[in-house]
Amino acid sequence: MDDLLRYFPNNLFSLLKNIISKDERIKNELQEIRIRTKKPVILKLQNKDIVLDYIAEQSEILQILEKLCENSIYAYKKQICDGFLTIKGGHRIGITGSAVMENNKIVNMNYINSLNFRIAREVLNCSNHIIGQVLDLKNKNIYNTLIVSPPGKGKTTLLRDIIRVISNGIPEFEFPGQTCGVIDERGEIAATYKGIAQNDVGVRTDVIGNITKSKGMKMLIRSMAPQVIACDEIGSKEDIEAIKEAMISGVKGVFTMHGSNMEDIQNNKEIYELVENKKIEKIIFI
């Protein structure tokens, strides 16, 4: 946790370190640290919020941002305009402020007023209970799989571990490792920091980030010849067209989408078309 807390001003650093070190539950369950200008700092746990008796000033938020950007905010301008930064350890920091728009695109972010530190937690082997549904052990292949879950229920964590297992292979089942291509549009799967994946996504996995899923799929298939592609939160028409092209090329895929039941899938006509046409072979609900 110290690698995360080092970005905070001294007073806030001391307060957070004291709270986290004294309470094992907070240490284990902390998901977010939210800092808003002129409002109390809030720690978000799995099932509750802890509102601290500490009011953040805008100067402190800017001080934190400068540390996050290694005192070169301009060098991180694109990421700031995308609304988040990824730091060592895979932690993601959401950013809000006043957006400057040109030609319907965000070109700058002024008056930064909120930061949301999202704590990265890998859960290795969390896919053990369902990996048999994804792998076609008989044919040493995988099923085209869609993982469906409401926000915050762990579908990205599950996807990450599935990728790791497919990439590494399972010797005890004589399942060979597969070359995987991950399109990490928002940096939530591999959490690449300065070109190095902070999360374990396997030894045969190539990651492309900060790119739309549709473009990323096409680039990976052309350049890295993956056997399996994976991406989080599909849904757009462009995503589905890219998936279709990949499947025509013989590439398998593991994907996620927001939803709770079959009706949610049916309501997305693009995704439901993949299901109807049996391009998606397995659906896993969380």
C-alpha positions in Angstrom: 0.0 0.0 0.0 3.0 2.3 0.6 3.6 2.5 -3.2 0.1 4.1 -3.5 0.2 6.3 -0.4 3.5 8.0 -1.3 1.6 10.2 -3.8 -0.4 11.9 -1.0 0.7 15.1 0.9 2.3 14.5 4.3 -0.7 15.2 6.5 -3.0 13.0 4.4 -0.3 10.3 4.0 0.1 10.0 7.8 -3.7 9.9 8.4 -4.3 7.2 5.7 -1.3 5.1 6.8 -2.4 5.2 10.4 -6.0 4.2 9.6 -5.1 1.4 7.2 -2.3 -0.1 9.3 -4.5 -0.3 12.4 -7.5 -2.0 10.8 -6.9 -5.2 8.9 -10.4 -5.1 7.4 -9.8 -1.7 5.8 -6.4 -3.0 4.5 -8.0 -6.0 2.9 -11.3 -4.5 1.7 -10.2 -1.0 0.5 -11.4 -0.5 -3.1 -11.2 3.3 -3.6 -9.8 6.5 -2.0 -11.9 9.4 -3.3 -10.6 13.0 -2.9 -12.8 15.9 -3.8 -12.1 19.6 -3.5 -13.5 21.1 -0.3 -15.1 17.8 0.7 -14.1 15.0 3.1 -11.9 12.2 1.8 -13.8 8.9 1.5 -12.5 5.4 1.8 -14.7 2.9 -0.1 -14.7 -0.7 1.2 -16.6 -3.6 -0.2 -19.9 -2.9 1.7 -19.4 0.5 3.3 -17.9 4.0 3.0 -15.7 5.6 5.6 -15.9 9.4 5.6 -12.7 10.8 7.1 -12.5 14.0 9.1 -10.2 15.6 6.5 -11.3 18.2 4.0 -9.2 18.2 0.8 -8.0 21.5 -0.7 -7.6 22.0 -4.5 -3.9 22.7 -3.9 -3.5 19.2 -2.4 -5.2 17.6 -5.4 -2.9 19.5 -7.8 0.1 18.4 -5.7 -1.0 14.8 -5.9 -1.5 15.1 -9.7 2.0 16.5 -10.1 3.4 13.5 -8.3 1.4 11.1 -10.3 2.7 12.7 -13.5 6.3 12.8 -12.2 6.2 16.6 -12.2 5.5 16.7 -15.9 1.7 17.0 -16.3 2.1 17.9 -20.0 3.7 14.5 -20.7 0.5 12.9 -19.3 -1.9 15.2 -21.1 -3.5 12.5 -23.2 -4.2 10.2 -20.3 -5.6 13.1 -18.3 -7.9 13.9 -21.2 -9.0 10.2 -21.2 -10.0 10.7 -17.6 -7.5 8.4 -15.8 -3.9 7.5 -15.1 -2.4 4.1 -14.4 0.4 3.9 -12.0 2.9 1.3 -10.9 1.1 -1.6 -9.2 -1.8 -1.4 -11.6 -3.8 1.2 -9.6 -6.0 3.6 -11.6 -6.7 7.2 -10.8 -9.8 8.7 -12.2 -9.7 12.4 -12.8 -12.5 15.0 -13.2 -12.4 18.7 -13.9 -13.4 21.2 -16.5 -13.0 19.7 -19.9 -11.8 21.8 -22.8 -13.4 20.6 -26.1 -12.3 21.1 -29.7 -14.1 19.3 -32.6 -16.1 17.2 -30.2 -12.9 15.9 -28.5 -11.4 16.6 -25.1 -8.1 18.4 -25.7 -7.4 19.5 -22.1 -8.7 19.3 -18.6 -8.6 22.4 -16.4 -9.4 23.0 -12.7 -9.0 19.4 -11.6 -11.4 18.9 -8.7 -11.6 15.2 -8.0 -9.3 12.2 -7.9 -10.4 8.6 -7.4 -7.7 6.1 -6.5 -9.0 2.7 -7.5 -7.1 0.0 -5.7 -5.8 -2.8 -8.0 -6.2 -6.3 -6.6 -5.3 -9.4 -8.5 -7.1 -12.6 -7.4 -5.1 -15.4 -8.9 -7.0 -18.6 -9.5 -10.4 -17.0 -9.1 -11.4 -18.6 -12.4 -10.8 -22.1 -11.2 -14.4 -22.8 -10.6 -15.5 -21.9 -14.1 -12.4 -22.4 -16.3 -13.7 -25.9 -17.3 -16.7 -24.1 -19.0 -14.3 -22.0 -21.1 -11.8 -24.6 -22.1 -12.5 -27.3 -24.6 -10.2 -29.9 -23.1 -11.0 -32.6 -25.6 -9.9 -30.5 -28.6 -7.3 -28.5 -26.8 -9.1 -25.3 -27.6 -11.4 -22.7 -26.0 -15.0 -21.8 -26.4 -16.0 -18.4 -27.5 -17.2 -17.1 -24.2 -19.2 -14.1 -22.9 -19.0 -13.2 -19.2 -22.0 -11.1 -18.1 -22.1 -9.2 -14.9 -23.4 -5.9 -13.3 -20.7 -3.3 -12.6 -18.5 -4.0 -9.7 -19.1 -7.7 -9.4 -15.6 -8.8 -10.6 -16.0 -9.6 -14.3 -12.7 -7.9 -15.2 -10.9 -9.7 -12.4 -12.3 -13.0 -13.7 -11.4 -12.2 -17.3 -7.9 -11.4 -16.3 -7.4 -14.7 -14.6 -9.0 -16.6 -17.5 -6.5 -15.0 -19.8 -3.6 -15.9 -17.5 -4.7 -19.6 -17.4 -5.2 -19.8 -21.2 -1.9 -18.1 -21.9 0.1 -20.3 -19.4 -1.7 -23.6 -20.2 -2.6 -26.3 -17.7 0.0 -29.1 -17.8 -2.1 -31.5 -15.6 -4.8 -31.5 -18.2 -2.3 -31.5 -21.1 -3.8 -28.2 -22.2 -1.2 -26.2 -24.1 -0.7 -22.5 -23.6 -2.3 -20.3 -26.2 -1.0 -17.0 -27.7 -3.4 -14.4 -26.4 -4.1 -10.8 -27.5 -5.6 -8.4 -25.0 -7.2 -5.2 -26.0 -6.9 -3.1 -22.8 -8.8 0.0 -23.8 -8.9 1.6 -20.3 -5.9 -0.2 -18.8 -8.1 -2.3 -16.4 -7.0 -5.8 -17.5 -3.2 -5.7 -17.7 -2.7 -2.3 -16.1 0.3 -1.5 -18.3 2.7 1.0 -16.7 5.4 2.4 -19.0 4.9 -0.6 -21.3 5.0 -3.2 -18.6 1.9 -5.1 -17.5 1.4 -4.7 -13.8 -1.0 -7.6 -13.6 -0.2 -11.2 -14.5 -1.9 -12.0 -17.8 0.3 -15.0 -18.7 3.5 -15.7 -20.6 2.0 -15.8 -24.1 0.0 -12.7 -23.9 0.4 -9.5 -25.9 -1.3 -6.3 -24.7 -2.4 -3.3 -26.7 -3.8 -0.4 -24.7 -5.3 3.1 -25.1 -7.1 2.1 -28.3 -10.7 1.3 -29.1 -11.5 -2.4 -28.9 -12.5 -2.6 -32.6 -9.2 -1.1 -33.8 -7.1 -3.0 -31.3 -8.6 -6.3 -32.3 -7.7 -5.7 -36.0 -4.2 -4.5 -35.2 -3.4 -7.5 -32.9 -4.7 -10.0 -35.5 -2.6 -8.5 -38.3 0.5 -8.0 -36.3 0.7 -10.7 -33.5 -1.4 -13.6 -34.8 -3.2 -14.4 -31.6 -5.0 -17.7 -31.1 -7.3 -16.0 -28.6 -8.4 -12.4 -28.2 -9.9 -10.9 -25.0 -11.4 -7.6 -24.2 -13.7 -6.0 -21.5 -17.2 -4.6 -21.9 -18.1 -5.1 -25.5 -21.3 -3.7 -26.9 -20.9 -1.3 -29.8 -21.6 -2.2 -33.4 -17.9 -1.7 -34.2 -16.9 -4.1 -31.5 -19.1 -6.8 -32.8 -18.0 -6.4 -36.4 -14.3 -6.7 -35.3 -15.2 -9.9 -33.3 -16.9 -11.4 -36.4 -13.8 -10.7 -38.5 -11.6 -12.3 -35.8 -13.8 -15.4 -35.7 -13.8 -15.7 -39.5 -10.0 -15.8 -39.2 -10.2 -18.7 -36.7 -9.4 -16.6 -33.7 -11.2 -17.5 -30.4 -12.4 -14.9 -28.0 -13.3 -14.2 -24.3 -15.3 -11.1 -23.7 -17.4 -9.4 -21.0 -20.5 -7.2 -21.0 -22.6 -5.3 -18.5 -25.8 -7.1 -17.6 -27.6 -9.4 -15.2 -29.6 -11.9 -17.3 -30.5 -13.2 -20.8 -32.9 -10.3 -21.3 -30.0 -7.8 -21.1 -28.2 -9.7 -23.8 -31.3 -9.8 -26.0 -31.6 -6.0 -25.5 -28.3 -5.5 -27.2 -29.1 -6.6 -30.8 -25.4 -6.6 -31.9 -24.3 -9.0 -29.1 -27.5 -11.1 -29.3 -26.8 -11.7 -33.0 -23.5 -13.4 -32.0 -25.4 -15.6 -29.6 -28.2 -16.4 -32.1 -25.7 -17.3 -34.7 -23.9 -19.5 -32.2 -20.7 -17.5 -32.5 -20.8 -17.2 -28.8 -20.6 -20.8 -27.5 -20.7 -20.2 -23.7 -22.3 -17.5 -21.5 -21.3 -17.1 -17.9 -23.4 -15.0 -15.6 -21.9 -13.6 -12.4 
